């Protein structure tokens, strides 16, 4: 539930894929030494498929049962990430609305500070009430359309297909 990488360098409406390209994470995932034993991180469909950044299969209406299963398991795993954002917004409700800053250039600092304070609260075991958690988890359950743009597409596709083929069927 802690935030280990925070990028708040863009103010306003900027597409997730552009923010990703501008962040240090783009360079990080290209460093194979950061991902021993074929490890990876997961991202939502707005990010591109990469050998070290896996995303769901795009649902074009022709997914196999295995691909649907992969997407289901992937979505279940991503709920932990969504829950972290729900906790953050539940704890720092100012993030739910237009930030009350006099100058828009201060908005990233406000968001960054909320993330740091959130982590401190977690480390101090300062928990939110269960009802609040559930309310914010439900508020954050939005699904985005999928888009795949890939650097090393073949390796990423093979990796995702291998995971897909070896997953136990959940449905």
C-alpha positions as CSV (number, residue, x, y, z in Angstrom):
1,X,0.0,0.0,0.0
2,X,3.1,2.3,0.1
3,X,4.1,4.4,-2.9
4,X,7.7,3.5,-3.9
5,X,7.8,5.6,-7.1
6,X,6.0,8.9,-7.5
7,X,6.1,11.1,-10.6
8,X,4.2,14.4,-10.4
9,X,6.0,16.4,-13.0
10,X,3.1,17.4,-15.2
11,X,0.2,19.6,-14.2
12,X,-3.1,19.4,-16.0
13,X,-4.6,16.9,-18.4
14,X,-1.8,14.8,-19.8
15,X,-2.3,11.3,-21.1
16,X,-0.9,8.5,-18.9
17,X,1.3,7.2,-21.8
18,X,2.9,10.7,-22.2
19,X,3.6,11.0,-18.5
20,X,5.1,7.5,-18.5
21,X,7.4,8.5,-21.4
22,X,8.6,11.6,-19.4
23,X,9.1,9.7,-16.1
24,X,12.3,8.0,-14.9
25,X,10.3,4.7,-14.9
26,X,10.7,4.6,-18.7
27,X,14.5,4.4,-18.4
28,X,14.2,2.1,-15.3
29,X,12.3,-0.6,-17.1
30,X,14.9,-0.6,-19.9
31,X,17.6,-1.7,-17.4
32,X,17.5,-5.5,-17.3
33,X,19.7,-5.5,-14.1
34,X,16.7,-4.0,-12.2
35,X,14.6,-7.1,-13.0
36,X,16.4,-10.3,-11.9
37,X,14.9,-13.7,-12.6
38,X,12.6,-12.4,-15.3
39,X,10.7,-10.2,-12.9
40,X,8.4,-7.4,-14.0
41,X,6.0,-4.7,-12.8
42,X,2.4,-4.4,-13.9
43,X,0.6,-1.4,-15.3
44,X,-2.8,-0.5,-16.7
45,X,-3.8,-0.6,-20.3
46,X,-2.7,3.0,-20.9
47,X,1.0,1.9,-20.7
48,X,2.8,0.0,-23.4
49,X,3.6,-3.7,-23.2
50,X,7.3,-4.1,-22.4
51,X,9.4,-7.1,-21.2
52,X,9.5,-5.6,-17.7
53,X,6.1,-3.9,-17.7
54,X,3.2,-6.1,-18.4
55,X,-0.3,-4.9,-19.3
56,X,-3.6,-6.8,-20.0
57,X,-4.5,-8.1,-23.4
58,X,-6.6,-5.6,-25.3
59,X,-10.2,-6.9,-25.5
60,X,-11.1,-6.7,-29.1
61,X,-13.9,-9.2,-28.7
62,X,-11.7,-12.1,-29.9
63,X,-9.8,-13.1,-26.7
64,X,-9.3,-16.8,-26.0
65,X,-10.4,-18.2,-22.6
66,X,-6.7,-18.2,-21.5
67,X,-6.4,-14.5,-22.4
68,X,-9.6,-13.7,-20.6
69,X,-8.3,-15.6,-17.6
70,X,-5.0,-13.7,-17.7
71,X,-6.9,-10.4,-17.8
72,X,-9.0,-11.5,-14.9
73,X,-6.0,-12.5,-12.8
74,X,-4.2,-9.3,-13.9
75,X,-7.1,-7.2,-12.9
76,X,-7.4,-8.9,-9.5
77,X,-3.7,-8.2,-8.9
78,X,-4.1,-4.5,-9.9
79,X,-6.8,-4.1,-7.3
80,X,-4.0,-3.8,-4.7
81,X,-2.7,-0.8,-6.6
82,X,-6.2,0.7,-6.9
83,X,-6.7,0.2,-3.2
84,X,-3.5,2.1,-2.5
85,X,-4.8,5.0,-4.5
86,X,-8.2,4.7,-2.7
87,X,-6.5,4.8,0.7
88,X,-4.4,7.9,-0.4
89,X,-7.5,9.7,-1.6
90,X,-9.5,8.6,1.5
91,X,-6.8,9.9,3.8
92,X,-6.1,13.1,1.8
93,X,-9.5,14.1,0.5
94,X,-8.1,17.3,-1.1
95,X,-6.9,15.0,-3.9
96,X,-10.5,14.2,-4.8
97,X,-11.2,17.8,-5.9
98,X,-9.5,20.7,-7.6
99,X,-6.5,21.5,-5.4
100,X,-6.7,24.7,-3.4
101,X,-3.4,26.2,-4.5
102,X,-2.8,29.8,-5.5
103,X,-0.4,28.8,-8.3
104,X,-0.8,25.6,-10.4
105,X,3.0,24.9,-10.2
106,X,2.5,24.0,-6.5
107,X,0.0,21.2,-7.3
108,X,2.7,18.5,-7.9
109,X,4.3,19.4,-4.5
110,X,0.9,19.0,-2.8
111,X,0.4,15.6,-4.4
112,X,3.9,14.4,-3.6
113,X,3.5,15.6,0.1
114,X,0.3,13.6,0.4
115,X,2.0,10.5,-0.9
116,X,4.9,10.9,1.5
117,X,2.5,11.5,4.5
118,X,0.4,8.5,3.4
119,X,3.5,6.3,3.6
120,X,4.4,7.7,7.0
121,X,0.8,7.0,8.2
122,X,1.1,3.4,7.0
123,X,4.5,3.0,8.7
124,X,3.0,4.3,11.9
125,X,0.0,1.9,11.5
126,X,-2.4,4.8,11.4
127,X,-5.2,3.0,9.6
128,X,-8.4,4.4,8.0
129,X,-11.8,3.1,9.2
130,X,-13.0,0.1,7.2
131,X,-16.2,1.8,5.9
132,X,-14.1,4.7,4.5
133,X,-11.8,2.3,2.8
134,X,-14.6,0.4,1.1
135,X,-16.3,3.6,0.0
136,X,-13.1,4.9,-1.7
137,X,-12.2,1.5,-3.2
138,X,-15.6,1.5,-4.9
139,X,-15.1,5.1,-6.1
140,X,-11.9,4.2,-7.7
141,X,-13.1,1.2,-9.7
142,X,-12.8,2.7,-13.2
143,X,-11.6,0.7,-16.2
144,X,-9.7,2.3,-19.0
145,X,-9.5,1.2,-22.7
146,X,-6.4,-0.7,-23.5
147,X,-3.7,0.3,-25.8
148,X,-0.4,-1.5,-26.6
149,X,2.7,0.4,-27.8
150,X,5.8,-1.7,-27.4
151,X,9.6,-1.2,-27.3
152,X,10.6,-4.8,-27.4
153,X,7.3,-6.2,-28.4
154,X,8.3,-9.8,-29.2
155,X,9.9,-10.5,-25.8
156,X,7.0,-8.8,-24.0
157,X,4.4,-10.7,-26.0
158,X,6.1,-14.0,-25.4
159,X,6.4,-13.3,-21.7
160,X,2.8,-12.4,-21.3
161,X,1.7,-15.4,-23.4
162,X,3.8,-17.7,-21.3
163,X,2.3,-16.4,-18.1
164,X,-1.2,-16.6,-19.6
165,X,-0.6,-20.2,-20.7
166,X,0.6,-21.3,-17.3
167,X,-2.0,-19.6,-15.1
168,X,-4.5,-21.7,-13.3
169,X,-8.0,-21.1,-14.7
170,X,-9.8,-18.8,-12.2
171,X,-13.3,-18.8,-13.8
